[in-house]
Amino acid sequence: MKRKKLALVLSLMMLATSVPAGVLTASAEEMQEEFVASEDTAAEDTFAEEGETDYSTTEEAEAGNSEMSDGFVSVENAEEGKEQVWTDEAEETAEIAETDPVEAENQASSDLTVEENKIMYISEGTFAELKVDASCGDAYKPLSYQWYIEDFGGEDMMEGETESVLKLNYYSDYPIPYRCEITDAVGNCKKVRVYVCPEKYKAVFAPDFAYAKNFVLGKENQIYANESMGGYFKFVPDQTGNWKLSIPTQLDRPELLVYNSSKKGIKDADESGKGSVSLDVKLQKGETYYIKCYNMESGATTVTLKAEYENACEHSFGEYTVTKAPTVLAAGLKSRTCKLCGKTETALVERLRTTTRVVADKIPLQVNKSIELTKLVTKLENGEYIKTAECLSSKPDVAVISGGKVVAKKVGSTLITLSLGSGVNEEITINVQKKAVTATAITIPSTLKLTVGQKSTLAPVISPVTSTGKVSYKSSNTKIASVSKNGVVTAKKSGTVKITIKAGKKTKTVKVTVAKKAPTGIKGVPASKTLKKGKSFTIKAKINPSGAEAAIKYTSSNKKIATVTSKGKVTAKKPGKVTITVKAGKVTKKCVVTVKK
């Protein structure tokens, strides 16, 4: 694992020295720093294990590799064998001069402003324009431009390319850095790189977590992962607990790394030789994780990742909650969740049975009259409906089904079959007659309770439903409750009243009891009042809301200081303070009376 991670670090360092600062994405730079910081000790151990020269001491650094000691400052009188000191100043100078010579030159010409280095992703065989933005004061104009093409072996000036825009046909299969040198009229010069990369390598050369491929459980998930940046999966577990992540393919030193949603590494596993690799890690349901896969195979390799939930929870489920209500047409759904691991179980809620039935076995219908199919059945509930197109008449010449109605054509009897959406069929016999159909019964609850101000609509059921007589309503005392021609009862004041319903020669009475409306507040009561001995005032209390009924009562907390009558008249007796309480039903209001000499 150490050798492979070191190779990865060296690969990243090579990329950083050949690719200008700012060209790599922020996440790639962070990843490089993370690996260098976390694997520093491992890298030193690996050099020693594989026989590489160790430049940890002053003497060995000078003898082994003079280039490696260029940024080091020796401590005077340092004991032999001690490490050299890498100062902040030396580190800053070396970083600018060695890792980014362009930025080192830019620091010396700050009068000129140019854009940041950038990276462009272009498909092969595409015409592209590489543009740089630069500016300076009027005294330093005009600006001149010169483009260069860079490679790992050096750079070449591009003859004739002296504009701010470089036009080119991109046919390369690998990343190419271009550099533009901008100079103002007095000789200030700055440089900017435009790093051009094939679109297909975007996820490799810009290893941003945003490019992670979504991992879906139960599907074959593959990415390309090579020895440089590897490939990323974005995984959101559906259960909390231990998960086994694995690359079952035989690869050269494969490795897995798991990051949490904050992009912080939490666990990794590797295989030192040729083979597969797996790791066990505890993951939280619903949290986002990033899984990095890479290996030391040359070039890009297809890697398949597997994720399996390992530990079974001794579930503690709560009660089921209906998430989709059942109807007479379809089953519903319910779910419950484990309090320990968050696992959710779903189950079906049995489809409801229809309660719709025909209003009678047989009913009369006058010739040339009609009745709607919906009036032949009781209430249609829970999704139930009549499939009109499938309803049948056994004798269409007696009565035919048309436009959602049964239409009587001649005297006789016919059997009507009603097809319901739930799959149930209901049958009713229609007897067609010449004379008008009169009411034979009125069905309605015999009592009704209301509060003053309330309204209620009476809904009598007239039998048969085909009767043609009008229905009328009458109140025995309209001061207590009135009733409209459509059966709307309005309660006006407390008391009892009878509502008479008439259909043809049939009548039915409903006893309506109107209760008092309870008060919710009292107005007209001052919070305080000052009186001189012997003087008086009257509290004019009224109750809320309008129509509420309750007796208003007045009491004094100390009759020696002030008295109050049943009408609210307060009389001051002697100096002091007293509370007058006004009560109506369960509502009270208080007035503090101060009596002075």
FENZI-V416271 format. One record per residue. N is the residue number from 1. SS is DSSP state (H for helix, E for strand, C for the rest). OMEGA is omega in degrees with one decimal (* if undefined). D_CENTER is the distance of its C-alpha to the mean C-alpha in Angstrom with 1 decimal. Layout:
N;SS;OMEGA;D_CENTER  N;SS;OMEGA;D_CENTER
This chain:
1;C;-178.9;41.0  2;H;-178.0;42.7  3;H;-177.8;44.5  4;H;179.1;41.5  5;H;177.3;39.4  6;H;177.8;42.5  7;H;178.6;42.7  8;H;179.7;39.1  9;H;179.7;39.8  10;H;177.8;43.0  11;H;179.4;41.3  12;H;179.7;38.7  13;H;177.5;41.7  14;H;179.3;43.5  15;H;-178.2;40.5  16;H;-178.3;40.2  17;H;179.4;44.0  18;H;177.0;44.1  19;C;-174.8;40.8  20;C;175.5;40.9  21;C;-178.7;38.7  22;C;-179.8;35.6  23;C;176.9;35.7  24;C;177.9;33.6  25;C;-177.6;29.9  26;H;-177.2;28.9  27;H;178.0;27.3  28;H;179.1;30.5  29;H;179.0;32.6  30;H;-178.4;30.5  31;H;179.3;30.9  32;H;-179.7;34.6  33;H;-178.8;35.0  34;H;-179.2;33.1  35;H;-178.3;35.4  36;H;-178.6;38.5  37;H;-174.2;37.9  38;H;-174.6;36.9  39;C;-176.5;39.5  40;H;-178.6;42.4  41;H;-178.9;44.5  42;H;-180.0;43.8  43;H;179.6;45.0  44;H;179.0;48.2  45;H;-177.2;48.9  46;H;176.4;48.3  47;H;-177.6;50.9  48;H;-177.5;53.3  49;H;-174.0;52.8  50;C;174.4;53.3  51;C;178.1;56.3  52;C;179.9;54.9  53;C;179.0;56.7  54;C;-178.0;55.4  55;C;-175.4;55.6  56;C;-178.8;54.7  57;C;-178.8;58.1  58;H;-175.7;60.0  59;H;-177.9;63.0  60;H;178.9;61.0  61;H;-179.4;58.8  62;H;-177.3;61.9  63;H;-173.3;63.7  64;H;-173.0;60.9  65;C;-177.6;59.1  66;H;-179.4;59.9  67;H;-178.1;56.8  68;H;-175.8;54.6  69;H;-174.4;56.4  70;C;-178.4;56.1  71;C;-173.3;53.4  72;C;174.6;55.0  73;E;-177.7;57.2  74;C;175.9;59.8  75;C;179.9;60.3  76;C;-179.5;64.0  77;C;179.0;66.0  78;C;178.3;63.1  79;C;-178.8;64.2  80;C;178.6;64.7  81;C;179.0;61.7  82;C;179.6;59.1  83;C;174.5;56.0  84;C;-177.8;56.1  85;E;178.6;53.9  86;C;-175.3;51.2  87;C;178.1;51.2  88;H;-178.3;48.3  89;H;179.5;50.5  90;H;-179.5;51.5  91;H;-179.3;48.0  92;H;-179.7;46.8  93;H;-178.5;49.8  94;H;179.9;49.4  95;H;-177.5;45.6  96;H;-173.9;46.3  97;H;-173.1;49.6  98;H;-175.7;48.8  99;H;179.6;45.1  100;C;179.9;44.8  101;H;178.7;48.2  102;H;179.7;46.6  103;H;178.0;44.9  104;H;178.2;48.3  105;H;-179.5;50.1  106;H;-178.6;47.4  107;C;-177.6;48.0  108;C;-176.6;51.6  109;C;-172.6;50.9  110;C;178.5;48.4  111;C;-177.8;49.9  112;C;-179.1;48.1  113;E;177.7;44.3  114;E;179.4;42.6  115;C;179.2;38.9  116;C;171.9;37.3  117;C;-177.4;37.9  118;E;178.5;35.3  119;E;179.4;34.5  120;E;177.1;34.3  121;E;-173.8;33.2  122;E;176.3;35.5  123;C;179.0;36.2  124;C;178.3;39.7  125;C;-178.1;42.2  126;E;174.3;40.2  127;E;-176.2;41.9  128;E;174.5;40.4  129;E;177.3;41.1  130;E;-173.9;40.9  131;E;175.0;40.9  132;C;178.4;41.5  133;C;179.2;41.3  134;E;179.2;44.0  135;E;177.2;45.6  136;C;178.7;48.6  137;C;-179.0;50.8  138;H;-177.3;53.3  139;H;-176.4;56.1  140;H;179.9;54.8  141;C;1.9;54.3  142;C;175.9;54.4  143;C;175.3;52.1  144;E;-175.1;53.1  145;E;172.7;51.0  146;E;-178.5;51.8  147;E;176.5;49.6  148;E;172.2;50.0  149;E;-175.4;48.7  150;E;174.7;48.1  151;E;-178.7;48.2  152;C;-179.7;48.5  153;C;-179.3;52.2  154;E;-179.3;52.4  155;E;178.7;52.0  156;E;175.9;53.9  157;E;178.5;54.4  158;C;-176.2;53.4  159;C;175.8;56.4  160;C;-179.0;55.9  161;C;-174.0;52.2  162;C;176.9;52.6  163;C;-179.7;49.9  164;C;-180.0;46.4  165;E;176.3;44.9  166;E;-179.6;45.7  167;E;-177.6;45.6  168;E;170.0;45.6  169;E;-172.7;45.0  170;E;-179.8;42.9  171;C;-174.8;44.3  172;C;177.4;43.8  173;C;-180.0;42.0  174;C;-177.5;41.4  175;C;179.1;40.2  176;E;175.3;42.7  177;E;172.4;42.8  178;E;-179.7;44.5  179;E;175.9;45.8  180;E;179.2;46.8  181;E;-176.7;49.4  182;E;-177.1;49.5  183;E;177.3;52.7  184;C;-171.8;53.6  185;C;-178.5;57.1  186;C;173.5;58.3  187;C;174.4;57.2  188;C;-174.2;53.9  189;E;173.4;51.8  190;E;-176.2;48.3  191;E;177.9;46.6  192;E;179.3;43.1  193;E;170.0;41.8  194;E;-174.0;39.7  195;E;-176.2;38.7  196;E;-175.7;38.4  197;E;176.0;36.7  198;E;-178.8;36.3  199;H;-176.0;32.8  200;H;179.7;33.0  201;H;-174.8;33.3  202;H;-177.1;30.3  203;H;-178.9;28.5  204;H;-175.4;31.8  205;H;173.8;33.1  206;C;-172.8;29.9  207;C;178.1;28.2  208;C;178.9;25.0  209;H;-179.8;22.0  210;H;-179.2;20.1  211;H;-177.9;22.5  212;C;179.3;21.6  213;E;179.6;21.5  214;E;177.0;18.8  215;C;-178.0;20.4  216;C;179.4;19.9  217;C;177.2;21.5  218;C;178.7;24.4  219;C;177.6;25.1  220;C;-176.3;27.7  221;E;-177.5;26.2  222;E;172.5;28.6  223;E;172.5;29.0  224;E;-178.7;32.1  225;E;179.5;33.1  226;C;-171.5;36.4  227;C;-178.7;38.4  228;C;-175.4;37.0  229;C;-177.3;33.2  230;C;-179.6;32.1  231;E;-173.8;28.8  232;E;170.4;25.2  233;E;172.2;22.6  234;E;-172.1;18.9  235;E;175.9;18.2  236;E;-176.8;15.3  237;C;177.2;17.3  238;C;178.6;16.4  239;C;175.1;18.9  240;C;179.0;20.3  241;E;-179.0;23.9  242;E;178.6;26.5  243;E;174.7;26.0  244;E;176.6;28.8  245;E;-176.1;28.3  246;E;168.3;31.3  247;E;-174.0;33.0  248;E;-177.4;35.6  249;E;176.4;37.5  250;E;-177.6;40.8  251;E;178.9;40.4  252;E;178.8;42.4  253;C;179.6;41.0  254;C;178.8;37.3  255;E;175.7;34.8  256;E;173.9;31.2  257;E;-178.9;29.2  258;E;176.6;25.8  259;E;175.2;23.7  260;C;-176.4;20.8  261;C;177.1;17.7  262;C;-179.8;20.2  263;C;178.0;22.6  264;C;180.0;25.1  265;E;-178.8;27.2  266;E;178.2;27.2  267;E;176.7;29.6  268;E;178.0;31.8  269;E;-179.4;34.5  270;E;176.4;37.2  271;C;-173.6;40.3  272;C;-178.3;43.5  273;C;178.5;45.1  274;E;179.3;44.4  275;E;179.0;41.9  276;E;-177.9;38.4  277;E;177.3;36.1  278;E;176.1;33.6  279;E;175.4;32.0  280;E;-177.3;30.4  281;E;178.4;27.5  282;E;-178.3;25.2  283;E;-179.9;21.5  284;C;178.6;18.5  285;C;175.3;16.0  286;C;179.0;12.6  287;C;-179.7;14.3  288;E;176.5;15.2  289;E;176.4;19.0  290;E;-176.8;21.4  291;E;-179.5;24.5  292;E;178.3;27.6  293;E;170.6;30.4  294;E;-178.2;33.8  295;C;-176.6;37.5  296;C;173.9;40.9  297;C;178.0;41.7  298;C;179.2;43.2  299;C;-178.6;40.9  300;C;-178.7;37.5  301;E;176.5;36.9  302;E;-178.7;34.5  303;E;176.5;32.7  304;E;179.6;30.9  305;E;174.3;28.6  306;E;176.2;28.0  307;E;-177.2;25.6  308;E;176.7;26.7  309;E;-170.6;25.5  310;C;-170.8;28.8  311;C;179.0;28.9  312;C;-178.9;28.6  313;C;171.7;27.2  314;C;-167.7;29.2  315;C;173.6;26.3  316;C;-175.5;26.0  317;E;173.2;24.0  318;C;179.8;23.2  319;C;176.0;23.8  320;C;173.9;22.3  321;E;-179.9;19.8  322;E;179.5;20.1  323;E;175.9;16.9  324;E;-175.3;19.1  325;C;177.5;22.3  326;C;175.0;25.5  327;C;175.8;27.9  328;C;-178.0;31.5  329;C;-175.6;30.4  330;C;176.9;27.8  331;C;176.8;26.6  332;E;179.2;23.4  333;E;174.3;21.0  334;E;-178.8;20.5  335;E;175.2;18.9  336;E;-173.5;19.7  337;E;177.1;18.6  338;E;-179.0;21.2  339;C;-176.5;21.5  340;C;-174.2;23.0  341;C;178.2;21.0  342;C;179.4;17.8  343;C;-179.6;18.9  344;E;175.6;17.8  345;E;176.6;20.5  346;E;179.0;20.5  347;E;179.6;23.6  348;E;171.4;25.0  349;E;-173.9;26.1  350;C;177.9;29.5  351;C;-178.8;30.0  352;C;175.2;31.7  353;C;-178.2;35.4  354;C;176.1;36.5  355;C;-178.7;38.5  356;C;177.9;39.9  357;C;176.9;43.7  358;E;-176.1;46.5  359;C;179.0;48.0  360;C;177.8;51.5  361;C;178.4;53.5  362;E;179.7;55.5  363;E;177.2;55.6  364;E;177.4;58.1  365;E;-177.9;57.4  366;E;177.4;59.9  367;C;178.1;61.1  368;C;173.5;59.2  369;C;-179.4;56.3  370;E;176.2;52.8  371;E;-179.4;49.9  372;E;-180.0;46.2  373;H;-177.4;45.0  374;H;179.2;42.2  375;H;178.7;45.0  376;H;-178.7;46.6  377;E;173.9;43.8  378;C;-172.2;42.2  379;C;175.5;38.6  380;C;-175.6;36.1  381;C;173.6;33.0  382;C;175.3;29.9  383;C;-179.3;29.7  384;C;178.0;33.5  385;C;178.6;35.4  386;E;176.9;38.8  387;C;-172.6;39.3  388;H;-175.9;42.0  389;H;-177.7;43.1  390;H;177.6;44.0  391;C;-173.7;46.0  392;E;170.8;49.8  393;E;-178.2;53.1  394;C;179.0;56.0  395;C;-177.9;58.5  396;C;179.4;57.0  397;C;176.5;60.4  398;C;177.3;60.1  399;E;-176.7;56.5  400;E;176.3;54.0  401;E;-177.3;50.2  402;E;177.0;49.1  403;C;178.4;46.1  404;C;-179.8;44.4  405;E;169.5;47.6  406;E;-177.6;50.8  407;E;-179.6;53.8  408;E;-177.1;57.3  409;C;178.7;60.0  410;C;-178.1;63.1  411;C;-179.4;64.4  412;E;179.3;63.5  413;E;176.8;60.8  414;E;178.4;57.8  415;E;179.2;55.0  416;E;176.5;51.5  417;E;-179.7;48.8  418;E;179.6;45.2  419;E;-179.2;42.5  420;E;-179.3;39.2  421;C;-179.5;35.8  422;C;-179.4;35.6  423;C;179.4;38.7  424;C;174.9;41.2  425;E;177.7;44.3  426;E;-178.0;46.1  427;E;177.7;49.7  428;E;-179.4;51.6  429;E;176.8;55.2  430;E;175.8;56.0  431;E;-177.9;59.6  432;E;-178.5;60.6  433;E;-178.5;63.4  434;C;-175.3;65.4  435;C;-179.9;65.2  436;C;-179.9;62.3  437;C;179.4;60.0  438;C;-178.9;60.3  439;C;177.8;58.1  440;C;-179.7;59.1  441;E;174.3;56.6  442;E;-179.0;54.0  443;E;178.6;51.2  444;C;175.4;49.2  445;C;-173.6;48.6  446;C;-179.4;51.7  447;E;177.9;50.0  448;E;179.7;47.4  449;E;179.7;46.3  450;E;172.9;45.0  451;E;-179.1;44.8  452;C;179.9;46.5  453;C;-179.2;44.5  454;C;175.2;42.5  455;E;177.6;42.7  456;E;-179.5;42.5  457;E;177.7;43.3  458;C;-178.5;45.8  459;C;179.1;45.2  460;C;175.8;48.4  461;E;-178.2;48.7  462;E;178.5;52.0  463;E;-9.2;53.7  464;C;-177.0;54.2  465;C;-178.5;51.2  466;C;-179.0;53.6  467;C;-174.0;55.8  468;C;-178.9;56.6  469;C;179.2;57.8  470;C;178.5;55.9  471;E;179.4;54.3  472;E;-177.8;55.4  473;E;178.7;54.4  474;E;179.5;56.6  475;E;178.1;56.1  476;C;178.2;59.1  477;C;-176.6;58.2  478;C;177.5;56.0  479;C;178.0;56.2  480;C;178.1;54.1  481;E;176.9;51.9  482;E;178.2;52.1  483;E;-178.5;51.0  484;C;179.9;50.3  485;C;178.3;51.6  486;C;175.8;48.2  487;C;178.9;48.2  488;E;-179.4;46.0  489;E;178.0;47.4  490;E;179.5;47.1  491;E;-175.5;48.0  492;C;175.6;50.1  493;C;-174.4;51.7  494;C;-179.9;52.2  495;E;-179.8;54.6  496;E;-178.6;55.1  497;E;176.6;55.6  498;E;175.5;56.1  499;E;-179.2;54.4  500;E;178.6;56.6  501;E;-179.1;55.1  502;E;175.7;57.6  503;E;-174.2;57.3  504;C;178.4;60.6  505;C;-178.1;63.0  506;E;176.6;60.3  507;E;178.9;59.0  508;E;178.8;56.5  509;E;177.6;56.0  510;E;178.4;52.9  511;E;-178.6;53.4  512;E;177.3;51.0  513;E;-178.8;50.9  514;E;179.8;49.5  515;E;177.9;48.6  516;C;175.3;48.7  517;E;-178.2;45.6  518;C;177.6;45.0  519;C;177.2;45.0  520;C;-179.5;42.0  521;E;177.3;43.8  522;E;176.9;47.2  523;E;-179.9;48.2  524;C;180.0;51.5  525;C;179.3;51.9  526;C;179.9;52.4  527;C;-179.7;51.0  528;E;-179.8;54.4  529;E;177.7;58.0  530;E;-179.1;61.2  531;E;170.6;64.6  532;E;179.8;68.2  533;C;178.7;70.3  534;C;179.2;71.6  535;C;-179.4;69.0  536;E;172.9;66.4  537;E;-176.4;63.3  538;E;175.3;61.4  539;C;-178.1;57.7  540;C;-176.0;56.5  541;C;174.7;53.5  542;E;-177.1;51.4  543;E;176.4;48.5  544;E;-4.9;45.1  545;C;178.9;43.7  546;C;-179.2;46.2  547;C;178.7;47.8  548;E;-178.2;47.2  549;C;175.9;50.4  550;C;177.1;51.6  551;C;179.0;54.8  552;E;-179.4;54.7  553;E;-179.0;56.5  554;E;175.9;57.7  555;E;177.4;58.8  556;E;-179.8;60.2  557;C;178.8;59.6  558;C;-176.3;63.2  559;C;178.2;65.8  560;C;178.7;68.4  561;C;178.5;66.3  562;E;176.9;65.1  563;E;177.9;65.2  564;E;-179.9;63.1  565;C;178.4;64.2  566;C;177.8;62.3  567;C;176.9;62.0  568;C;179.3;60.3  569;E;-178.1;63.4  570;E;179.7;63.3  571;E;-179.5;66.7  572;E;-177.5;67.1  573;C;179.6;69.7  574;C;-177.1;69.9  575;C;179.4;67.9  576;E;179.3;64.7  577;E;-178.5;61.0  578;E;178.9;59.9  579;E;175.7;56.7  580;E;-178.5;56.8  581;E;177.6;54.1  582;E;-176.4;53.1  583;E;176.4;51.5  584;E;-174.8;50.4  585;C;179.0;49.0  586;C;-177.6;46.4  587;E;178.2;45.9  588;E;175.4;48.1  589;E;-175.6;48.8  590;E;176.3;51.2  591;E;179.1;53.7  592;E;-178.4;55.4  593;E;176.9;59.0  594;E;-180.0;61.2  595;E;178.4;64.9  596;E;179.5;67.3  597;C;*;71.0
